[in-house]
Amino acid sequence: MQPIADYGLVGDTRTAALVSSDGSVDWLCVPRFDSAPIFGRLVGGPAAGRFRLGPAATPTVVARNYRHHTATLETTWITPGGKLTLTEAMVAEVGGRLLPATVLVRRLSAVGGSVDAVVEFDPRRGEQHREPRIRHRGQDLVCQWGALAISLSCDPGPAIEPGRPTHFTVTPDRPVTFVLTVAYREPLIHVQAAAAWALLVEDEGRWRDWTARVDQDLPFREEVIRSLLTLRLLTYSPSGAPVAAPTTSLPEQRGGVRNFDYRFAWPRDASIGIVAFLSVGMVEEARGFLWWLLHASRLQRPRLPVLLTLDGRQAPPERGLRDWPGYVGSVPVRVGNGAAQQHQLDGYGWILNAAWTLVQAGHPLYGETWRAMQGFADLVARRWSQPDAGIWEVRGDQVHHVHSKLMAWLALDRALRIAETHRLSTGRRQRWQAARRAIGIEVKNLGFDTSMGSYTRSYGSQELDAALLILPQIGIEERGSPRTRGTLDAIRKQLSAGGPLLYRYPPGRDGLPGTEGAFLPCSFWLVEALALDDRRREALELFADLLSRASPLGLYAEEMDPATGEYLGNYPQALTHAALVQAALALRDLPSVS
């Protein structure tokens, strides 16, 4: 199996494929991110299927890139016969036209001579790797599993038999285009190769128009744009729900058990991404997320669920898939997520901070949205003194996490700031103010260890928590204060994994066997914290180091092995990309940035 960083992301804002440098789609769930895969080789092994397209001979050189400011991926091989390029994308904009929701376009083109190529099309479905019922409609191959059907067409091309390699020749004068379409509980629509290619080109224009809205003078603009594109591709457009990652069970330790399903929407992570969008002036994404959250949380409000499905329902129970070998032997392969029922106080702070950021940008909250935010703030005012599971979803006893208390303070602070321009009763305002004041007193007395000169992971503990790097953003302590600076320095020293890398808490202290890698979002939080603490030279050096650790395509996973630099965890990870954008924005006023 290829390293995680080898994979490129191809998506349409409804689902996404991971494609390796040998042209193999090793992960694709349809019709949506959280559906069962039809190509699941990444964690299901060869029996779970794949869709490989590339040179028949072993290539000697591989070059890969996204077309400028688009979601179109290009992979180029140099073979004995000539240069072969695979250009591929999924069509994001299908509204208002008679098109299937999923259209994957893959085109091979040759330069310098004819190239022998091969296609391996082996779709499987679900936990049991079920083979499809196969039929032909003209030149198109149709594979069906009950209400789900996929169609593969090729122009010009060979007759393809699923499960067997098919060889053909690509000549310089005639590229070969493959088009995969998907239908679920609806008629299967076939799209001809020429029409599909035209759709891909149109989509590229829309992506370029979208990215052109990012400030031309923004430092690290190219890296920010790639991260914003990734965040947009990981947003489920029918509902506006951002998915944490398009994968399940990519391990946090090779061969370990920390393998979780991230194909859900975490309001906390999504809120961080929304602030990133708002910071570059993209308001529609924030409005869409708040609309989704408003409807998704309505049955449990004012309780904020830790995570939800893409259409706002309760996540299914967590379970392991039997006989799935996992990525490099990392089992179990899980679907569902057991953190769904936890109480996590910090999420309310992230949500209300995102809402306040929207208001700050000159966009008042709609009445129903403000009522929902008031309900969240009321719950925080009532429950802030209770222990919780914390941001890292440790599966053990709840404790008084200092980060959670800080975020509770932030929730009430941001709610009070919103109330300066929105209607609020005097009684509510006074309750929020009293609770904010009480949290501030308690967390400063119980959450700070004077011998360490730092805030700690939980009350009475001497362990640290990298989530406390958000301290300079909150306002409960002044930026540059001894307590703020002491906390940043202690985290850098005691949770260091080498260079800019950090563990999120002391390794192995989460109730699970084994250990995990360095948590990449925390490294970007450190950059932002240093910038806000006026330690900009340090921030720039760390940021440059982190950018050098991106995948060849500018993508990031959840974690990194400090010893090998290998990516770990689900990929690409929305939280990492959102943290990258916010770190870049914290550095944007630096005159020396290029």
Disulfide bonds with the S-S distance in Angstrom:
none
